[in-house]
Amino acid sequence: MSRNQNRLGLEDDLVIDDDVTAQAATQQASTGFNWSVPTEFVELPSQGRFYPPGHPVHGRANVEIRFMTAKEEDILTSKSLLKQGVALDRMLQNIIVDKTVKVNDLLIGDKNALLVAARRTGYGPEYDTNVSCPNCGETTEYSFDISDPPINDYMQEAEDYQVVMDDHGRIQINLPMSNVDVVCRLMTGADELAVVKEAERKSKKKMQSATATDSFRSYIVSVNGDTSPFTIESFIQAMPARDARHLRTIYSKVVPNINLTQNFDCSNCGHEADMEVPLGVDFFWPK
């Protein structure tokens, strides 16, 4: 197994031979061709605020990534990585310049910012995808601009919703029906992957989907100050629907993230509405 394979964590169908790499470098030198892959710094929605001291992103406002190349396309089309559901993470890990930064240790909003920037460097700022009009139901192709998605003002949102958020990213939300104070933490890429894997496990076993409650289990850390897993699970199971909706809405507003809401204008019925850019399968696999 090559050193590059170890470093990148690639499967057998993506082994990069060191000898071939060395030969390519020698040939570049002999022919005078030496082109470095461009890089860019991507602003992090969190500004590095909620990472513990010692974390590679603690206090950092941005992370440097390389532009996508054919090598990243190989990763995105690897059957084994697609089957495992890790192709996007492997691609993203491959283009992060600072290898001490691990994709699954990033907050979800920061990871999303890097993913959108990676897509833009690979395929351009126009994202053409099929969209179903919420008014007439007609499905049409629509072009979204992902060149410069704004970062949400999560601190202002927290103030507007009267939510307490500390420097460790702990969020205290009061629920309207039960009047319970729930404390949540910011989810990482690893947390998000765990929710997806759990959904896949239940699907394979033909179990009922429980994405909402699985997400609650990922980020609720206490209920009225009680951190007992039994108390948290009992409350999740008995939480009123209105409280559940309130919690999902507020949590999504106060989590540092990029804002992918854009204007949609239906060519069929003329309906206009703000719509979140749908990140479908063609986001990284365009036509």
Backbone bond lengths (Angstrom), bond angles and torsions (degrees), N, CA, C in turn:
res aa  C-N    CA-C-N  psi(-1)  N-CA   C-N-CA  omega(-1)  CA-C   N-CA-C  phi
1 M - - - 1.470 - - 1.531 108.70 -
2 S 1.326 117.90 131.57 1.449 121.24 -175.35 1.520 111.40 -75.88
3 R 1.342 114.40 164.69 1.460 118.68 177.50 1.520 110.56 -65.57
4 N 1.329 116.80 -37.88 1.458 119.80 178.80 1.510 111.42 -63.54
5 Q 1.328 117.01 -37.06 1.454 119.55 179.77 1.521 110.49 -64.87
6 N 1.336 115.70 -40.69 1.461 119.50 177.71 1.517 110.92 -62.41
7 R 1.332 114.72 -43.83 1.455 119.16 -174.77 1.511 112.14 -67.19
8 L 1.317 116.76 -38.88 1.452 120.42 -175.18 1.502 112.95 -91.17
9 G 1.328 117.82 -15.84 1.450 120.08 -178.60 1.510 111.90 68.17
10 L 1.344 118.36 33.43 1.449 121.30 -176.62 1.507 111.47 -84.65
11 E 1.345 115.78 157.39 1.451 121.71 177.53 1.521 109.71 -80.97
12 D 1.339 115.95 174.82 1.450 120.92 -175.29 1.517 113.10 -58.66
13 D 1.347 117.28 -31.81 1.453 118.74 -177.15 1.521 112.33 -79.87
14 L 1.366 116.24 2.12 1.449 119.04 179.34 1.527 111.79 -126.65
15 V 1.322 117.63 24.31 1.452 121.40 -179.96 1.526 109.87 -65.92
16 I 1.326 116.14 131.06 1.452 121.72 177.40 1.519 107.36 -106.19
17 D 1.296 117.66 112.48 1.449 122.00 -174.09 1.521 110.21 -74.50
18 D 1.325 117.13 129.82 1.460 121.44 -178.90 1.521 111.69 -64.55
19 D 1.342 117.41 -37.85 1.464 119.91 -179.21 1.522 110.92 -63.85
20 V 1.339 115.33 -41.51 1.457 119.22 178.73 1.523 110.50 -63.73
21 T 1.331 115.98 -41.82 1.453 120.41 178.54 1.517 111.28 -61.36
22 A 1.329 116.56 -43.88 1.464 121.30 179.12 1.528 111.06 -63.45
23 Q 1.355 116.20 -42.08 1.461 119.95 178.84 1.519 111.18 -62.59
24 A 1.357 115.48 -39.53 1.456 119.44 179.59 1.525 110.73 -64.71
25 A 1.344 116.19 -39.81 1.459 120.01 178.83 1.526 110.87 -64.67
26 T 1.356 116.87 -41.18 1.464 121.30 178.44 1.517 110.81 -62.57
27 Q 1.356 115.66 -42.94 1.451 120.35 -179.37 1.525 110.73 -64.54
28 Q 1.331 117.05 -39.39 1.456 120.12 177.50 1.522 110.84 -59.93
29 A 1.348 114.85 -43.62 1.456 119.20 -178.47 1.530 111.30 -64.40
30 S 1.338 116.44 -40.29 1.468 120.83 -177.08 1.522 112.29 -71.53
31 T 1.340 116.79 -29.83 1.458 120.21 -178.30 1.521 112.53 -93.65
32 G 1.330 116.66 -7.17 1.450 120.34 -178.85 1.517 113.59 80.33
33 F 1.340 116.95 4.60 1.462 120.64 179.72 1.519 109.18 -93.83
34 N 1.318 116.56 117.74 1.456 120.78 -179.03 1.526 108.39 -146.73
35 W 1.338 115.81 91.07 1.464 120.68 -175.94 1.512 109.94 -108.55
36 S 1.320 116.18 121.19 1.462 120.86 179.33 1.515 108.91 -88.64
37 V 1.336 115.76 140.43 1.458 120.70 177.89 1.526 108.71 -69.04
38 P 1.346 118.10 127.81 1.472 120.35 179.79 1.530 111.36 -62.92
39 T 1.305 115.39 155.22 1.469 121.13 176.36 1.527 109.11 -129.65
40 E 1.327 115.49 164.47 1.454 120.30 172.83 1.525 109.01 -146.21
41 F 1.320 115.00 154.59 1.459 120.72 176.71 1.521 108.73 -95.26
42 V 1.324 115.92 126.60 1.462 121.99 -178.52 1.521 108.55 -103.97
43 E 1.332 115.57 125.68 1.466 120.41 179.32 1.523 110.08 -70.95
44 L 1.321 116.06 132.99 1.461 121.73 179.73 1.527 110.10 -89.86
45 P 1.325 118.02 130.10 1.466 120.12 177.62 1.528 113.07 -54.97
46 S 1.334 116.43 -35.40 1.472 119.89 -178.16 1.516 113.21 -78.03
47 Q 1.346 116.35 -16.76 1.466 121.32 -173.83 1.532 111.46 57.66
48 G 1.323 116.28 22.56 1.461 120.85 178.82 1.517 114.04 73.70
49 R 1.329 117.25 14.99 1.478 120.67 -171.47 1.525 114.12 -72.48
50 F 1.305 117.32 -36.94 1.470 119.62 -166.98 1.529 113.93 -104.25
51 Y 1.322 116.43 19.02 1.456 120.80 176.06 1.528 109.06 -97.60
52 P 1.325 117.25 144.02 1.472 119.34 -178.96 1.518 111.69 -70.65
53 P 1.329 117.87 155.52 1.465 120.61 175.25 1.528 110.36 -55.10
54 G 1.314 115.83 137.18 1.459 120.55 -177.64 1.510 113.26 97.84
55 H 1.332 116.59 -18.68 1.463 119.93 176.01 1.527 108.40 -71.13
56 P 1.353 118.43 140.95 1.471 120.63 -177.12 1.525 114.36 -57.95
57 V 1.342 117.99 -23.55 1.464 120.44 -176.92 1.535 111.72 -104.06
58 H 1.326 117.65 0.97 1.467 120.93 -179.33 1.530 110.30 -56.82
59 G 1.342 115.98 121.15 1.459 120.53 176.57 1.517 115.22 75.86
60 R 1.330 118.36 5.12 1.467 120.91 -178.73 1.520 110.80 -95.95
61 A 1.328 116.16 133.17 1.459 120.95 -178.23 1.514 112.49 -85.25
62 N 1.340 117.50 -17.33 1.461 119.72 -177.52 1.516 111.44 -151.51
63 V 1.327 115.01 165.97 1.465 122.74 177.07 1.528 107.59 -132.61
64 E 1.321 115.98 137.56 1.469 121.15 -178.67 1.531 110.53 -88.59
65 I 1.335 115.60 132.49 1.471 120.90 175.66 1.525 110.12 -126.55
66 R 1.341 115.29 151.95 1.460 121.08 171.57 1.523 109.64 -82.45
67 F 1.319 116.60 154.78 1.447 120.04 171.70 1.528 108.62 -67.32
68 M 1.316 116.72 147.81 1.457 120.63 177.19 1.525 110.67 -64.47
69 T 1.337 115.26 145.04 1.459 121.93 177.89 1.527 109.08 -128.38
70 A 1.316 116.19 -176.25 1.468 120.95 177.97 1.527 110.93 -60.67
71 K 1.327 116.48 -29.98 1.469 119.88 179.06 1.528 110.63 -62.92
72 E 1.347 116.54 -38.79 1.465 119.90 178.17 1.533 110.57 -69.87
73 E 1.325 117.07 -33.63 1.461 119.28 176.43 1.527 110.45 -65.03
74 D 1.323 116.90 -35.26 1.467 120.13 175.43 1.527 110.29 -60.33
75 I 1.331 116.34 -41.42 1.467 120.53 178.98 1.525 110.43 -64.68
76 L 1.330 116.50 -43.83 1.464 121.31 -177.25 1.526 113.01 -66.99
77 T 1.336 116.51 -22.18 1.468 119.90 -179.38 1.530 112.66 -107.19
78 S 1.335 117.35 7.94 1.459 120.98 177.78 1.528 110.34 -68.59
79 K 1.309 117.15 119.23 1.466 120.90 -177.56 1.524 111.83 -60.36
80 S 1.330 116.11 -40.28 1.466 118.73 -177.89 1.526 111.48 -66.93
81 L 1.345 117.13 -40.35 1.460 120.14 179.73 1.525 111.33 -71.30
82 L 1.325 116.32 -37.01 1.471 119.57 177.25 1.528 110.52 -64.40
83 K 1.327 115.78 -40.51 1.462 120.03 -179.93 1.521 110.90 -63.81
84 Q 1.335 116.47 -36.53 1.468 120.32 178.66 1.532 112.39 -79.21
85 G 1.344 116.56 -12.78 1.459 120.21 -179.35 1.517 113.97 76.14
86 V 1.335 117.18 24.39 1.462 119.83 -176.41 1.526 112.78 -120.32
87 A 1.333 117.78 10.99 1.471 120.53 -176.14 1.528 111.74 -60.40
88 L 1.331 117.13 -45.07 1.463 120.48 -179.24 1.527 111.41 -63.43
89 D 1.323 116.45 -42.94 1.467 119.71 -179.93 1.524 111.11 -64.55
90 R 1.340 116.75 -40.87 1.467 119.81 179.32 1.526 110.64 -65.70
91 M 1.330 116.59 -41.10 1.457 119.93 178.27 1.523 110.43 -61.16
92 L 1.337 115.66 -47.29 1.460 120.09 -177.61 1.525 111.27 -64.36
93 Q 1.329 116.97 -41.56 1.465 120.20 178.36 1.521 110.96 -61.45
94 N 1.339 115.54 -33.85 1.454 120.65 -177.17 1.526 112.93 -68.57
95 I 1.341 117.47 -30.37 1.463 119.18 -175.10 1.530 113.02 -97.61
96 I 1.328 118.35 -7.17 1.465 119.68 175.40 1.523 108.59 -72.11
97 V 1.311 117.15 124.98 1.466 121.43 -174.59 1.526 111.45 -68.62
98 D 1.319 117.45 -46.51 1.467 121.97 179.75 1.530 108.74 -81.05
99 K 1.307 117.21 104.77 1.465 121.29 -174.62 1.527 113.70 -73.24
100 T 1.334 117.59 -5.82 1.468 118.72 173.39 1.530 110.63 -77.35
101 V 1.331 116.67 -15.84 1.466 121.56 177.77 1.516 108.55 -84.33
102 K 1.329 116.83 117.69 1.462 122.25 -179.13 1.527 109.85 -104.07
103 V 1.329 115.36 131.41 1.460 121.82 -175.67 1.527 111.84 -53.92
104 N 1.317 117.39 -47.09 1.465 120.85 -175.03 1.522 113.85 -73.08
105 D 1.348 116.92 -10.02 1.460 120.14 175.90 1.521 112.33 -92.53
106 L 1.340 116.77 -4.49 1.453 120.74 -179.00 1.525 110.48 -82.79
107 L 1.326 116.86 148.74 1.455 120.61 170.92 1.525 108.52 -63.66
108 I 1.324 116.76 148.84 1.460 120.97 -173.78 1.528 112.00 -57.26
109 G 1.338 117.71 -41.89 1.454 120.14 -179.94 1.517 112.55 -62.66
110 D 1.332 116.85 -39.43 1.467 120.72 177.78 1.528 110.91 -67.22
111 K 1.324 116.21 -40.18 1.459 120.60 177.11 1.526 110.51 -63.16
112 N 1.335 116.96 -41.28 1.465 120.50 178.87 1.526 111.26 -61.31
113 A 1.327 116.56 -40.50 1.468 120.17 178.98 1.524 110.95 -61.61
114 L 1.328 117.35 -40.37 1.460 121.19 179.23 1.528 110.84 -68.89
115 L 1.331 117.05 -39.40 1.468 120.82 -179.89 1.524 111.33 -63.00
116 V 1.332 116.48 -45.44 1.458 119.91 -179.81 1.531 110.55 -65.36
117 A 1.331 116.96 -40.11 1.465 120.23 177.72 1.526 110.85 -64.47
118 A 1.325 116.90 -39.40 1.464 120.76 178.72 1.520 111.10 -63.48
119 R 1.328 116.23 -42.51 1.465 120.66 179.47 1.524 110.14 -63.20
120 R 1.324 116.16 -40.10 1.462 120.93 -179.69 1.524 111.61 -64.55
121 T 1.336 117.32 -41.17 1.468 119.63 179.52 1.523 111.70 -70.07
122 G 1.345 115.81 -28.12 1.462 118.71 -176.94 1.509 114.06 -84.54
123 Y 1.354 116.14 -39.15 1.467 119.05 -171.70 1.524 113.67 -130.69
124 G 1.317 117.67 5.04 1.460 119.52 177.47 1.513 113.11 95.57
125 P 1.337 117.10 169.56 1.467 121.70 -175.02 1.521 114.69 -81.12
126 E 1.343 118.37 -11.15 1.460 119.77 179.33 1.527 109.66 -89.71
127 Y 1.307 115.79 127.64 1.459 121.09 179.08 1.524 107.99 -118.21
128 D 1.328 116.48 105.78 1.459 122.51 -179.93 1.525 109.44 -96.97
129 T 1.327 115.23 123.92 1.461 119.44 -178.63 1.524 109.71 -150.08
130 N 1.308 115.85 162.39 1.464 120.65 178.13 1.526 110.27 -81.25
131 V 1.333 115.62 132.16 1.458 122.01 -177.53 1.524 109.12 -127.98
132 S 1.329 116.42 135.37 1.458 121.53 175.83 1.525 109.23 -93.40
133 C 1.325 116.67 122.54 1.464 121.08 -178.78 1.525 109.98 -65.68
134 P 1.340 118.38 128.42 1.471 120.32 179.69 1.528 113.08 -69.40
135 N 1.344 117.72 -13.19 1.461 121.08 -178.14 1.530 112.37 -94.67
136 C 1.353 116.72 -53.01 1.466 119.42 -176.07 1.521 113.42 -104.37
137 G 1.339 116.92 -12.02 1.461 120.14 178.49 1.512 114.49 81.37
138 E 1.334 117.52 -1.94 1.463 120.96 -179.57 1.530 109.95 -71.33
139 T 1.345 115.57 135.52 1.463 120.59 177.80 1.520 109.79 -96.19
140 T 1.318 115.99 121.27 1.457 121.19 -179.57 1.523 109.73 -133.39
141 E 1.333 115.33 160.45 1.460 119.34 175.61 1.523 108.72 -82.44
142 Y 1.318 115.61 132.95 1.468 120.62 -177.64 1.524 108.58 -133.70
143 S 1.325 115.67 144.74 1.463 120.99 -178.48 1.523 110.53 -105.56
144 F 1.326 116.01 123.17 1.457 122.14 176.75 1.524 109.50 -106.48
145 D 1.317 116.48 149.77 1.457 122.60 178.79 1.533 108.85 -103.35
146 I 1.333 116.54 113.78 1.466 120.62 -179.01 1.531 111.56 -108.71
147 S 1.335 115.73 23.17 1.463 119.76 -174.07 1.529 112.96 -65.98
148 D 1.321 117.48 -35.75 1.469 119.02 -175.54 1.527 110.72 -151.08
149 P 1.329 117.29 70.13 1.475 118.75 -179.72 1.523 110.75 -66.57
150 P 1.339 117.39 131.66 1.470 119.86 -179.33 1.521 111.59 -72.05
151 I 1.318 115.39 158.36 1.458 121.93 175.74 1.522 108.19 -92.74
152 N 1.326 116.10 134.14 1.466 119.03 -178.64 1.534 111.01 -67.75
153 D 1.305 115.38 146.62 1.469 121.07 178.41 1.525 107.61 -86.63
154 Y 1.338 115.88 76.23 1.463 120.11 -171.73 1.521 112.71 -67.87
155 M 1.321 117.62 -29.96 1.461 119.35 179.06 1.534 110.59 -69.15
156 Q 1.332 116.79 -39.31 1.457 120.20 176.86 1.520 110.49 -67.03
157 E 1.351 115.73 -39.28 1.469 119.93 177.78 1.532 110.25 -61.67
158 A 1.325 116.01 -42.05 1.471 120.03 179.12 1.525 110.45 -61.61
159 E 1.334 115.96 -40.23 1.467 119.87 179.06 1.524 110.83 -67.48
160 D 1.342 116.01 -41.94 1.470 120.17 -178.95 1.524 111.86 -63.23
161 Y 1.323 116.04 -37.86 1.465 120.24 -178.23 1.531 112.13 -92.01
162 Q 1.338 116.40 6.42 1.465 122.23 179.05 1.526 111.38 56.10
163 V 1.320 113.65 46.78 1.459 121.15 179.50 1.524 109.44 -104.36
164 V 1.320 116.61 135.64 1.461 121.59 178.37 1.525 108.91 -90.24
165 M 1.333 115.74 125.04 1.468 120.80 -179.35 1.525 108.58 -132.27
166 D 1.343 116.70 121.89 1.462 119.02 -177.13 1.531 111.01 -95.07
167 D 1.339 115.76 179.80 1.464 121.18 -175.78 1.523 112.99 -71.68
168 H 1.320 117.36 -9.37 1.465 120.93 177.90 1.526 111.66 -96.74
169 G 1.330 115.86 4.14 1.460 119.63 -179.91 1.514 113.43 80.64
170 R 1.308 118.22 16.48 1.466 121.35 175.16 1.530 108.46 -84.29
171 I 1.327 116.04 129.63 1.456 122.22 -173.11 1.518 109.28 -118.14
172 Q 1.327 117.23 121.08 1.467 121.34 178.29 1.526 108.98 -100.54
173 I 1.339 115.68 120.18 1.462 121.84 -177.20 1.521 109.13 -122.99
174 N 1.320 115.79 127.01 1.461 120.24 175.96 1.517 109.22 -90.28
175 L 1.339 116.52 128.75 1.459 121.45 -176.71 1.524 109.94 -93.02
176 P 1.350 117.30 133.80 1.471 121.25 -169.08 1.522 115.72 -68.41
177 M 1.325 118.90 -37.59 1.464 120.84 -174.88 1.526 112.19 -78.95
178 S 1.333 115.81 -50.07 1.466 120.60 -175.92 1.520 112.98 -88.94
179 N 1.365 116.68 -13.57 1.463 122.68 -176.73 1.530 111.61 58.88
180 V 1.319 115.03 31.83 1.462 121.62 179.28 1.525 109.21 -93.53
181 D 1.337 115.97 140.38 1.462 121.16 174.09 1.530 108.64 -94.02
182 V 1.323 115.02 116.63 1.458 121.06 179.71 1.522 108.75 -108.65
183 V 1.324 116.77 132.23 1.464 121.36 175.96 1.521 108.16 -105.57
184 C 1.339 115.59 129.01 1.462 121.99 -178.53 1.521 110.17 -119.88
185 R 1.304 115.42 157.54 1.460 120.56 174.14 1.522 109.34 -113.69
186 L 1.326 116.10 163.69 1.459 121.25 177.37 1.527 109.44 -78.00
187 M 1.316 116.73 131.88 1.459 121.25 -179.33 1.527 111.24 -80.74
188 T 1.332 115.14 149.22 1.457 122.18 176.62 1.529 109.73 -106.16
189 G 1.321 115.59 175.67 1.457 120.24 175.86 1.519 111.79 -59.06
190 A 1.331 117.15 -35.53 1.464 121.02 178.91 1.527 110.67 -65.67
191 D 1.339 117.20 -39.14 1.466 121.12 177.90 1.525 110.48 -64.11
192 E 1.322 115.83 -44.07 1.468 120.80 179.96 1.527 110.61 -62.21
193 L 1.338 116.13 -42.88 1.463 120.25 179.12 1.520 110.95 -63.29
194 A 1.326 117.35 -38.01 1.464 121.15 179.63 1.525 111.35 -63.91
195 V 1.340 116.89 -38.79 1.462 120.55 177.78 1.526 110.45 -65.10
196 V 1.335 115.75 -42.76 1.474 120.12 179.01 1.518 110.62 -63.40
197 K 1.324 117.48 -44.23 1.473 121.41 -179.64 1.529 111.12 -63.32
198 E 1.331 116.28 -38.30 1.457 119.82 178.86 1.526 110.43 -65.75
199 A 1.328 116.43 -39.39 1.463 120.28 177.53 1.527 110.86 -64.15
200 E 1.334 116.51 -39.72 1.466 120.54 178.24 1.526 110.83 -66.07
201 R 1.341 116.53 -40.20 1.460 120.70 179.61 1.526 110.71 -61.18
202 K 1.331 115.86 -45.13 1.462 119.97 -179.69 1.522 111.28 -66.57
203 S 1.329 115.95 -35.57 1.462 119.62 179.35 1.530 110.91 -65.61
204 K 1.337 116.52 -42.83 1.463 120.69 179.86 1.525 111.65 -64.22
205 K 1.323 115.97 -34.71 1.460 120.13 -179.63 1.525 112.09 -89.79
206 K 1.365 115.02 6.68 1.471 121.67 -179.96 1.523 111.92 57.38
207 M 1.349 114.64 35.95 1.459 120.92 175.83 1.525 109.46 -89.82
208 Q 1.318 116.26 158.63 1.454 120.99 179.59 1.527 110.66 -65.34
209 S 1.330 114.75 134.98 1.461 119.75 178.58 1.526 110.18 -65.72
210 A 1.353 116.13 141.47 1.473 120.49 -179.78 1.527 109.28 -143.34
211 T 1.336 115.47 49.07 1.464 120.28 -175.87 1.521 112.12 -60.30
212 A 1.339 116.70 -40.84 1.468 119.92 -177.72 1.522 111.77 -62.92
213 T 1.333 116.38 -50.82 1.472 118.66 -178.25 1.529 111.18 -69.76
214 D 1.328 117.83 -33.11 1.462 119.72 176.59 1.530 110.58 -63.24
215 S 1.340 116.34 -38.33 1.465 120.03 177.03 1.526 110.74 -65.34
216 F 1.331 116.54 -42.70 1.467 119.72 177.71 1.530 110.40 -57.77
217 R 1.324 116.24 -42.71 1.472 119.63 179.83 1.538 111.29 -62.25
218 S 1.327 116.55 -28.06 1.465 120.57 -177.71 1.519 113.14 -74.50
219 Y 1.347 116.50 -29.91 1.468 115.28 -174.38 1.529 115.97 -123.37
220 I 1.316 120.23 -10.40 1.468 119.74 175.33 1.530 109.03 -78.86
221 V 1.314 116.40 125.84 1.472 119.84 -178.27 1.522 112.73 -113.34
222 S 1.344 118.09 -15.97 1.463 119.09 175.89 1.520 110.01 -160.74
223 V 1.326 114.72 153.38 1.469 122.44 177.77 1.520 107.02 -127.46
224 N 1.340 116.55 114.15 1.476 121.68 -174.77 1.528 111.27 51.37
225 G 1.334 115.45 40.02 1.458 121.21 176.92 1.515 115.16 83.76
226 D 1.329 117.82 -6.47 1.471 121.75 -179.16 1.529 108.59 -91.32
227 T 1.339 116.24 119.63 1.468 121.24 -177.83 1.527 112.75 -97.16
228 S 1.321 117.32 5.70 1.463 121.06 -179.51 1.530 110.74 -62.57
229 P 1.347 118.31 129.07 1.468 121.38 176.73 1.525 112.35 -55.92
230 F 1.335 116.94 -35.06 1.464 120.83 179.49 1.529 110.70 -65.07
231 T 1.340 116.43 -43.30 1.462 120.73 179.33 1.525 110.89 -64.53
232 I 1.334 115.70 -44.26 1.468 120.37 -179.49 1.522 110.44 -62.61
233 E 1.337 116.79 -45.78 1.468 120.47 -179.14 1.530 110.57 -64.90
234 S 1.309 116.97 -41.36 1.469 120.64 179.68 1.527 110.71 -61.97
235 F 1.340 116.17 -40.74 1.460 118.65 -179.90 1.527 111.26 -69.70
236 I 1.329 117.80 -40.52 1.465 120.94 179.09 1.527 110.29 -58.92
237 Q 1.316 116.45 -41.69 1.458 120.48 -178.97 1.528 112.36 -68.48
238 A 1.340 116.91 -29.46 1.468 120.60 -175.76 1.533 113.28 -104.95
239 M 1.337 117.17 2.83 1.458 120.38 -175.48 1.534 111.98 -62.71
240 P 1.322 118.72 127.67 1.469 120.59 176.57 1.527 111.00 -58.99
241 A 1.320 116.50 147.12 1.459 121.32 -176.85 1.531 111.70 -58.86
242 R 1.336 115.84 -37.57 1.465 119.17 179.27 1.522 110.88 -64.16
243 D 1.329 116.95 -40.07 1.466 120.93 177.56 1.531 110.37 -65.52
244 A 1.330 116.84 -41.36 1.464 120.91 -179.53 1.525 110.52 -61.59
245 R 1.334 115.76 -44.08 1.459 119.61 179.27 1.523 110.77 -65.44
246 H 1.326 116.92 -42.29 1.465 122.03 178.50 1.527 110.09 -60.03
247 L 1.315 116.70 -44.74 1.460 121.05 -178.88 1.526 111.26 -63.39
248 R 1.333 117.19 -45.68 1.467 120.36 179.51 1.536 111.00 -61.63
249 T 1.337 116.18 -43.21 1.462 120.82 -177.57 1.518 111.67 -64.79
250 I 1.337 116.24 -50.71 1.465 120.35 -177.63 1.531 110.61 -65.17
251 Y 1.315 116.36 -43.14 1.469 119.69 -178.91 1.528 110.57 -58.87
252 S 1.339 117.48 -44.03 1.464 120.71 -179.24 1.526 111.81 -65.26
253 K 1.336 116.87 -28.91 1.461 120.83 -178.94 1.521 112.62 -76.11
254 V 1.343 116.88 -36.71 1.470 119.83 -171.34 1.527 113.17 -98.70
255 V 1.332 117.60 1.14 1.457 120.73 175.10 1.527 109.13 -83.39
256 P 1.343 119.26 129.55 1.467 120.51 177.57 1.532 110.27 -58.14
257 N 1.329 116.56 125.63 1.459 119.45 -175.78 1.520 109.15 -162.73
258 I 1.331 116.13 169.90 1.454 120.21 170.88 1.524 108.63 -87.55
259 N 1.316 115.49 152.58 1.462 120.98 -179.07 1.531 108.73 -101.52
260 L 1.333 115.83 111.28 1.455 120.69 -178.49 1.531 111.87 -103.27
261 T 1.338 117.18 23.88 1.461 120.62 177.27 1.525 109.77 -83.03
262 Q 1.326 116.50 126.24 1.460 121.85 179.57 1.521 110.07 -136.02
263 N 1.334 115.07 166.67 1.455 120.56 179.95 1.529 110.38 -77.72
264 F 1.333 115.42 134.89 1.469 122.11 176.37 1.524 108.54 -117.36
265 D 1.327 115.91 130.81 1.456 122.47 179.89 1.526 108.10 -124.81
266 C 1.339 116.45 109.14 1.462 121.02 -176.31 1.532 110.40 -71.91
267 S 1.315 115.97 125.77 1.464 120.48 179.42 1.523 111.89 -76.05
268 N 1.330 117.10 -13.70 1.461 120.57 -178.08 1.531 112.92 -87.77
269 C 1.347 116.58 -48.11 1.472 119.43 -176.78 1.522 113.24 -116.92
270 G 1.340 117.66 -4.91 1.455 120.95 178.63 1.519 114.98 80.94
271 H 1.334 117.42 5.46 1.469 121.06 -179.41 1.527 110.28 -66.51
272 E 1.322 116.26 134.26 1.464 121.89 177.05 1.527 109.52 -116.30
273 A 1.318 115.43 139.21 1.470 119.66 179.54 1.521 109.32 -162.11
274 D 1.341 115.52 154.69 1.459 120.35 170.87 1.524 107.84 -76.89
275 M 1.314 116.07 132.70 1.462 120.59 -176.73 1.527 109.64 -138.19
276 E 1.317 115.99 138.32 1.458 119.82 174.65 1.527 108.79 -73.64
277 V 1.311 116.43 131.54 1.459 120.77 -178.55 1.526 108.93 -57.02
278 P 1.335 117.80 120.03 1.473 119.78 -178.90 1.525 111.04 -76.53
279 L 1.314 116.60 114.49 1.463 120.58 -178.46 1.527 108.84 -87.21
280 G 1.324 115.34 78.45 1.459 120.97 -178.18 1.506 112.69 -82.65
281 V 1.338 115.45 -171.41 1.467 120.62 -177.02 1.525 111.30 -65.85
282 D 1.363 117.14 -21.32 1.454 119.08 -178.54 1.537 112.54 -86.14
283 F 1.347 117.79 4.58 1.465 119.60 179.29 1.520 110.21 -63.84
284 F 1.331 117.16 -46.29 1.453 121.08 176.85 1.527 112.75 -108.14
285 W 1.311 115.51 -0.23 1.467 119.52 177.03 1.525 109.05 -128.92
286 P 1.362 116.38 63.64 1.458 119.10 -176.84 1.522 112.05 -68.35
287 K 1.341 114.77 163.58 1.453 119.51 -179.64 1.522 110.39 -65.20
